Amino acid sequence: MNDLCIDIDYSQLFKHGQNIGGDVYYIDRNENSNVMTVILSDGLGSGVRANVLASLTSHMASKLSLSTMDLEKSAEVIMDTLPIDSVKGISYSTFTIARIIFSDDKSFIRVELAEYDNPDSLRFVGSEPVEWDKTAIRLKRKAAIKEEVVYSSSFELNEGDRLIFFSDGVAQ
């Protein structure tokens, strides 16, 4: 019997004087399958407005990610749905989506990852950082000022491996 588990956690700090943040962490699992999604979304701005935008994005990402649609297509649908700020010309929300697929005994854990405008995710085997191949999906939405890129990748995780993703709040 394999005693491995998938351990998922998050940490969040709010701006001074605020009780709600613009970053939303969301985890969901389809109880009829061995698939779960972990989403981090960062809404434009801060406070309630940013939280609403990030919540909308993360819930949409979860529902699409748990569907039969492939993750790259899910990310494109999200991008096509997200409005663009008319002043800044950027998307109202960023996201990182991890679809985790695993066997009953956790002897097989596969991660499909879609990243849009958050800092690059980090992956570790033990204490060693690991780089992996990512495919760039280039989108040009009509109202966007810049070309937008969603990075897609997939890989297997083994015992002791870690995957870390975070919003640009860490860099700021």
NUDRENZA-49802 format. One record per residue: residue number from 1; x, y, z of N, C-alpha, C, CB in turn. Coordinates in steps of 0.02 Angstrom, whole numbers. Glycine has a CB too. Layout:
! NUDRENZA-49802
<NUM,<X,Y,Z>,<X,Y,Z>,<X,Y,Z>,<X,Y,Z>>,
...
END
This chain:
! NUDRENZA-49802
<1,<42,-59,0>,<0,0,0>,<44,62,0>,<-48,0,61>>,
<2,<26,112,-39>,<63,173,-46>,<32,226,-1>,<64,197,-120>>,
<3,<72,254,44>,<47,304,91>,<57,376,67>,<81,295,158>>,
<4,<73,385,3>,<84,452,-23>,<19,491,-23>,<114,448,-94>>,
<5,<26,556,-13>,<-32,600,-18>,<-11,661,-60>,<-58,621,53>>,
<6,<-60,696,-83>,<-48,758,-118>,<-64,813,-68>,<-92,765,-185>>,
<7,<-14,850,-48>,<-21,902,2>,<-24,969,-32>,<38,900,53>>,
<8,<-78,1006,-21>,<-88,1071,-53>,<-102,1122,1>,<-147,1068,-105>>,
<9,<-67,1178,-3>,<-75,1230,47>,<-66,1298,15>,<-24,1220,106>>,
<10,<-84,1350,51>,<-74,1418,26>,<-61,1465,84>,<-136,1441,-15>>,
<11,<-34,1523,67>,<-23,1576,115>,<-44,1642,82>,<51,1578,139>>,
<12,<-75,1685,120>,<-99,1747,92>,<-96,1802,144>,<-172,1739,65>>,
<13,<-72,1860,123>,<-71,1920,164>,<-113,1973,131>,<1,1946,177>>,
<14,<-151,2011,171>,<-191,2065,144>,<-155,2131,156>,<-262,2066,178>>,
<15,<-170,2180,114>,<-143,2247,124>,<-165,2273,191>,<-164,2295,67>>,
<16,<-124,2317,220>,<-140,2346,285>,<-210,2379,284>,<-87,2399,305>>,
<17,<-250,2360,332>,<-317,2389,338>,<-370,2355,296>,<-314,2460,320>>,
<18,<-351,2305,255>,<-401,2270,214>,<-412,2199,241>,<-377,2267,140>>,
<19,<-474,2177,236>,<-492,2110,259>,<-504,2062,201>,<-553,2113,302>>,
<20,<-492,2085,141>,<-503,2044,82>,<-447,2062,32>,<-574,2056,50>>,
<21,<-425,2011,-4>,<-370,2022,-50>,<-389,2011,-122>,<-312,1978,-33>>,
<22,<-346,2033,-166>,<-358,2025,-238>,<-335,1959,-266>,<-325,2080,-275>>,
<23,<-301,1919,-225>,<-279,1853,-247>,<-329,1801,-220>,<-207,1837,-221>>,
<24,<-348,1755,-264>,<-394,1702,-244>,<-362,1635,-258>,<-463,1709,-280>>,
<25,<-362,1593,-208>,<-339,1524,-213>,<-401,1480,-210>,<-287,1506,-155>>,
<26,<-406,1433,-257>,<-465,1391,-260>,<-445,1320,-277>,<-516,1418,-312>>,
<27,<-471,1273,-240>,<-458,1202,-254>,<-525,1167,-262>,<-415,1169,-197>>,
<28,<-528,1121,-310>,<-590,1085,-323>,<-571,1014,-344>,<-633,1120,-377>>,
<29,<-616,968,-332>,<-604,898,-351>,<-668,867,-377>,<-576,858,-291>>,
<30,<-661,831,-431>,<-717,793,-457>,<-718,727,-417>,<-710,780,-535>>,
<31,<-769,718,-377>,<-772,659,-333>,<-780,594,-371>,<-828,666,-284>>,
<32,<-799,598,-435>,<-808,537,-475>,<-745,519,-514>,<-866,546,-523>>,
<33,<-691,555,-503>,<-629,539,-538>,<-569,560,-495>,<-626,575,-607>>,
<34,<-511,541,-518>,<-450,559,-483>,<-419,621,-515>,<-399,500,-484>>,
<35,<-459,673,-516>,<-436,737,-545>,<-454,792,-495>,<-469,749,-614>>,
<36,<-405,836,-484>,<-418,896,-444>,<-387,955,-479>,<-391,888,-371>>,
<37,<-413,1014,-464>,<-384,1074,-492>,<-365,1121,-435>,<-432,1109,-541>>,
<38,<-310,1156,-445>,<-287,1207,-399>,<-277,1269,-441>,<-221,1185,-360>>,
<39,<-309,1324,-421>,<-306,1385,-460>,<-284,1442,-415>,<-373,1400,-494>>,
<40,<-240,1484,-442>,<-222,1547,-410>,<-238,1601,-461>,<-147,1549,-387>>,
<41,<-279,1649,-441>,<-297,1703,-485>,<-284,1769,-449>,<-370,1698,-509>>,
<42,<-261,1819,-486>,<-246,1884,-458>,<-287,1936,-497>,<-169,1900,-462>>,
<43,<-334,1967,-463>,<-376,2018,-495>,<-341,2085,-499>,<-442,2025,-458>>,
<44,<-357,2124,-549>,<-327,2190,-559>,<-346,2236,-501>,<-350,2220,-626>>,
<45,<-296,2269,-473>,<-308,2315,-418>,<-303,2279,-351>,<-376,2348,-424>>,
<46,<-344,2301,-304>,<-343,2269,-238>,<-413,2272,-207>,<-291,2304,-191>>,
<47,<-420,2239,-151>,<-483,2241,-114>,<-539,2202,-147>,<-503,2311,-104>>,
<48,<-599,2226,-135>,<-660,2191,-157>,<-662,2183,-233>,<-722,2228,-132>>,
<49,<-649,2236,-270>,<-653,2233,-343>,<-606,2179,-370>,<-636,2302,-375>>,
<50,<-544,2180,-347>,<-496,2131,-370>,<-516,2061,-350>,<-426,2147,-342>>,
<51,<-545,2054,-290>,<-566,1988,-266>,<-623,1961,-309>,<-587,1992,-193>>,
<52,<-670,2003,-328>,<-725,1981,-370>,<-699,1957,-438>,<-777,2039,-381>>,
<53,<-653,1995,-468>,<-624,1976,-533>,<-586,1910,-528>,<-579,2031,-558>>,
<54,<-546,1904,-475>,<-506,1842,-466>,<-552,1783,-450>,<-455,1852,-410>>,
<55,<-605,1794,-411>,<-652,1740,-395>,<-687,1715,-458>,<-703,1764,-343>>,
<56,<-709,1761,-500>,<-742,1743,-562>,<-694,1700,-605>,<-763,1807,-601>>,
<57,<-633,1723,-611>,<-583,1687,-651>,<-569,1618,-623>,<-518,1727,-656>>,
<58,<-558,1613,-558>,<-540,1549,-528>,<-598,1499,-531>,<-518,1559,-455>>,
<59,<-659,1521,-521>,<-716,1475,-526>,<-727,1451,-597>,<-779,1508,-499>>,
<60,<-720,1497,-644>,<-726,1478,-715>,<-670,1428,-733>,<-724,1541,-761>>,
<61,<-610,1442,-711>,<-553,1398,-725>,<-564,1329,-695>,<-488,1428,-697>>,
<62,<-591,1326,-636>,<-603,1261,-604>,<-654,1220,-643>,<-627,1271,-533>>,
<63,<-710,1251,-660>,<-762,1214,-696>,<-737,1190,-764>,<-824,1258,-706>>,
<64,<-701,1232,-800>,<-674,1212,-865>,<-620,1158,-858>,<-646,1272,-902>>,
<65,<-579,1164,-806>,<-524,1116,-796>,<-549,1047,-775>,<-477,1143,-743>>,
<66,<-606,1045,-742>,<-633,980,-722>,<-675,949,-778>,<-675,987,-659>>,
<67,<-686,986,-832>,<-723,960,-889>,<-677,916,-932>,<-754,1017,-931>>,
<68,<-704,891,-985>,<-664,849,-1031>,<-621,891,-1079>,<-709,803,-1071>>,
<69,<-631,957,-1078>,<-593,1002,-1121>,<-519,1001,-1101>,<-621,1074,-1117>>,
<70,<-474,1002,-1151>,<-403,1002,-1133>,<-385,1070,-1102>,<-359,987,-1195>>,
<71,<-334,1070,-1060>,<-318,1128,-1019>,<-298,1188,-1062>,<-262,1112,-971>>,
<72,<-263,1177,-1117>,<-244,1233,-1161>,<-307,1267,-1188>,<-201,1207,-1220>>,
<73,<-356,1228,-1209>,<-418,1256,-1235>,<-456,1292,-1179>,<-463,1201,-1265>>,
<74,<-456,1264,-1119>,<-488,1296,-1062>,<-458,1365,-1050>,<-481,1253,-999>>,
<75,<-391,1369,-1053>,<-357,1433,-1042>,<-376,1484,-1096>,<-280,1423,-1041>>,
<76,<-382,1461,-1158>,<-403,1506,-1212>,<-474,1531,-1202>,<-398,1470,-1280>>,
<77,<-519,1488,-1179>,<-588,1509,-1166>,<-589,1561,-1111>,<-632,1447,-1146>>,
<78,<-550,1550,-1058>,<-547,1599,-1003>,<-521,1666,-1029>,<-501,1573,-946>>,
<79,<-468,1664,-1069>,<-440,1725,-1096>,<-490,1762,-1141>,<-376,1710,-1136>>,
<80,<-527,1725,-1180>,<-578,1756,-1224>,<-635,1786,-1184>,<-605,1704,-1274>>,
<81,<-646,1760,-1124>,<-701,1783,-1082>,<-682,1842,-1039>,<-725,1726,-1038>>,
<82,<-619,1844,-1016>,<-597,1898,-971>,<-599,1965,-1006>,<-526,1884,-945>>,
<83,<-629,2015,-974>,<-628,2082,-1004>,<-558,2112,-998>,<-680,2128,-970>>,
<84,<-547,2165,-1037>,<-483,2201,-1036>,<-496,2270,-1008>,<-452,2205,-1107>>,
<85,<-454,2292,-963>,<-460,2359,-934>,<-452,2411,-989>,<-408,2369,-878>>,
<86,<-500,2456,-995>,<-499,2504,-1050>,<-444,2556,-1043>,<-566,2540,-1054>>,
<87,<-421,2570,-983>,<-368,2619,-973>,<-299,2587,-981>,<-374,2651,-904>>,
<88,<-288,2531,-946>,<-222,2500,-946>,<-211,2452,-1005>,<-211,2463,-882>>,
<89,<-266,2429,-1035>,<-261,2383,-1092>,<-236,2314,-1073>,<-215,2412,-1143>>,
<90,<-246,2295,-1010>,<-225,2229,-987>,<-286,2191,-960>,<-170,2234,-932>>,
<91,<-277,2126,-954>,<-331,2083,-930>,<-349,2100,-858>,<-313,2009,-937>>,
<92,<-411,2091,-841>,<-434,2104,-773>,<-408,2053,-722>,<-509,2105,-771>>,
<93,<-380,1998,-746>,<-358,1947,-699>,<-304,1903,-729>,<-417,1904,-678>>,
<94,<-258,1880,-687>,<-208,1832,-707>,<-227,1764,-677>,<-136,1854,-683>>,
<95,<-194,1710,-699>,<-210,1645,-669>,<-153,1595,-679>,<-274,1617,-699>>,
<96,<-151,1548,-633>,<-111,1488,-640>,<-159,1431,-623>,<-47,1488,-592>>,
<97,<-163,1382,-669>,<-209,1325,-660>,<-167,1262,-660>,<-264,1323,-716>>,
<98,<-175,1221,-608>,<-144,1155,-606>,<-199,1103,-605>,<-97,1148,-544>>,
<99,<-202,1062,-656>,<-247,1004,-657>,<-204,945,-636>,<-281,992,-729>>,
<100,<-223,914,-581>,<-185,858,-553>,<-224,794,-564>,<-170,869,-476>>,
<101,<-192,747,-598>,<-223,683,-614>,<-182,629,-580>,<-227,671,-693>>,
<102,<-215,585,-543>,<-177,536,-504>,<-211,469,-502>,<-166,561,-432>>,
<103,<-170,417,-491>,<-198,349,-483>,<-223,340,-411>,<-144,295,-501>>,
<104,<-263,290,-400>,<-292,278,-333>,<-238,274,-279>,<-333,214,-334>>,
<105,<-182,241,-294>,<-130,232,-244>,<-77,287,-246>,<-98,165,-252>>,
<106,<-88,338,-287>,<-43,396,-295>,<25,376,-324>,<-33,431,-229>>,
<107,<29,316,-354>,<92,296,-385>,<104,334,-450>,<93,220,-398>>,
<108,<52,365,-475>,<56,406,-536>,<22,473,-522>,<24,370,-597>>,
<109,<60,527,-527>,<32,594,-519>,<57,636,-578>,<54,627,-450>>,
<110,<10,658,-617>,<26,700,-676>,<-4,769,-665>,<-1,667,-742>>,
<111,<34,820,-682>,<11,889,-676>,<9,920,-745>,<57,930,-628>>,
<112,<-48,950,-761>,<-54,992,-821>,<-60,1063,-795>,<-117,971,-867>>,
<113,<-20,1107,-823>,<-14,1175,-797>,<-28,1226,-852>,<56,1186,-766>>,
<114,<-67,1277,-835>,<-78,1334,-880>,<-64,1397,-839>,<-152,1335,-909>>,
<115,<-20,1439,-865>,<1,1499,-829>,<-9,1561,-872>,<75,1493,-807>>,
<116,<-43,1611,-844>,<-53,1674,-879>,<-36,1733,-834>,<-125,1679,-904>>,
<117,<17,1766,-849>,<38,1830,-820>,<54,1829,-746>,<-15,1879,-832>>,
<118,<58,1771,-715>,<86,1765,-648>,<160,1750,-655>,<49,1710,-606>>,
<119,<200,1761,-603>,<271,1741,-607>,<275,1666,-623>,<308,1757,-541>>,
<120,<331,1646,-654>,<340,1575,-670>,<334,1531,-608>,<409,1564,-703>>,
<121,<301,1474,-617>,<296,1425,-563>,<365,1396,-551>,<245,1369,-580>>,
<122,<374,1370,-491>,<437,1337,-473>,<424,1264,-459>,<470,1371,-411>>,
<123,<470,1222,-480>,<464,1150,-469>,<529,1125,-439>,<448,1112,-536>>,
<124,<522,1083,-388>,<580,1055,-354>,<575,980,-349>,<588,1086,-284>>,
<125,<632,947,-359>,<639,876,-344>,<687,875,-284>,<667,833,-406>>,
<126,<660,857,-225>,<698,866,-164>,<710,941,-155>,<767,827,-167>>,
<127,<773,960,-146>,<788,1031,-138>,<815,1062,-203>,<838,1041,-82>>,
<128,<817,1023,-256>,<845,1047,-319>,<791,1075,-366>,<883,991,-355>>,
<129,<801,1137,-391>,<753,1164,-439>,<757,1126,-505>,<766,1239,-451>>,
<130,<700,1119,-537>,<695,1082,-600>,<662,1128,-652>,<654,1015,-591>>,
<131,<692,1130,-711>,<661,1166,-767>,<623,1115,-809>,<714,1205,-809>>,
<132,<571,1138,-844>,<532,1094,-886>,<509,1133,-947>,<472,1063,-848>>,
<133,<492,1095,-999>,<470,1126,-1061>,<400,1155,-1054>,<472,1076,-1119>>,
<134,<391,1214,-1083>,<326,1247,-1084>,<310,1267,-1156>,<324,1309,-1036>>,
<135,<247,1262,-1173>,<225,1283,-1239>,<191,1351,-1233>,<177,1231,-1271>>,
<136,<211,1398,-1274>,<181,1465,-1273>,<121,1467,-1321>,<233,1519,-1293>>,
<137,<64,1486,-1294>,<4,1496,-1334>,<-5,1571,-1340>,<-60,1460,-1303>>,
<138,<5,1598,-1399>,<2,1670,-1409>,<-69,1691,-1430>,<53,1693,-1462>>,
<139,<-96,1740,-1393>,<-163,1765,-1406>,<-159,1840,-1420>,<-211,1750,-1347>>,
<140,<-197,1863,-1466>,<-200,1935,-1478>,<-274,1955,-1476>,<-168,1954,-1547>>,
<141,<-293,1980,-1419>,<-362,2003,-1412>,<-368,2075,-1437>,<-386,1998,-1338>>,
<142,<-425,2091,-1463>,<-435,2155,-1497>,<-417,2216,-1453>,<-508,2161,-1518>>,
<143,<-439,2218,-1392>,<-428,2277,-1350>,<-362,2276,-1311>,<-486,2284,-1301>>,
<144,<-326,2222,-1315>,<-263,2216,-1277>,<-208,2257,-1309>,<-242,2142,-1272>>,
<145,<-167,2287,-1267>,<-111,2327,-1291>,<-53,2282,-1312>,<-88,2377,-1236>>,
<146,<-43,2228,-1275>,<14,2184,-1290>,<-11,2115,-1309>,<60,2179,-1229>>,
<147,<34,2078,-1342>,<18,2008,-1357>,<16,1971,-1290>,<70,1976,-1406>>,
<148,<-34,1930,-1281>,<-40,1892,-1219>,<-19,1820,-1231>,<-112,1895,-1191>>,
<149,<16,1792,-1182>,<42,1725,-1189>,<20,1683,-1129>,<119,1726,-1194>>,
<150,<-9,1625,-1144>,<-25,1575,-1094>,<26,1520,-1103>,<-100,1549,-1100>>,
<151,<59,1501,-1049>,<108,1447,-1052>,<76,1382,-1028>,<171,1463,-1009>>,
<152,<85,1330,-1067>,<55,1265,-1053>,<111,1214,-1045>,<5,1244,-1109>>,
<153,<102,1169,-997>,<152,1116,-987>,<119,1057,-951>,<213,1141,-947>>,
<154,<154,1001,-952>,<131,943,-913>,<192,902,-894>,<80,899,-954>>,
<155,<187,869,-837>,<243,830,-810>,<217,785,-754>,<300,876,-785>>,
<156,<259,737,-736>,<242,692,-681>,<276,717,-618>,<263,620,-696>>,
<157,<242,708,-561>,<272,722,-496>,<283,656,-460>,<226,769,-454>>,
<158,<337,653,-423>,<355,594,-384>,<359,611,-311>,<421,563,-409>>,
<159,<367,561,-269>,<373,572,-198>,<426,624,-183>,<389,506,-162>>,
<160,<409,674,-143>,<455,726,-123>,<459,785,-170>,<522,697,-116>>,
<161,<428,781,-228>,<428,837,-275>,<381,892,-251>,<407,814,-346>>,
<162,<397,954,-269>,<355,1010,-250>,<344,1056,-310>,<388,1049,-192>>,
<163,<285,1084,-312>,<267,1134,-363>,<241,1194,-325>,<214,1105,-414>>,
<164,<270,1253,-341>,<251,1314,-306>,<231,1366,-357>,<309,1340,-261>>,
<165,<173,1396,-347>,<155,1453,-390>,<129,1510,-346>,<101,1432,-441>>,
<166,<137,1570,-373>,<122,1630,-335>,<103,1687,-381>,<181,1650,-290>>,
<167,<70,1737,-352>,<50,1796,-391>,<105,1848,-391>,<-16,1826,-364>>,
<168,<95,1901,-429>,<146,1952,-432>,<150,1994,-368>,<134,1997,-491>>,
<169,<104,1982,-321>,<108,2015,-256>,<173,1998,-220>,<49,1995,-213>>,
<170,<200,1939,-233>,<263,1918,-202>,<319,1963,-229>,<278,1843,-217>>,
<171,<319,1977,-293>,<371,2018,-324>,<362,2092,-306>,<371,2010,-400>>,
<172,<301,2113,-291>,<289,2183,-277>,<296,2198,-203>,<220,2203,-301>>,
END
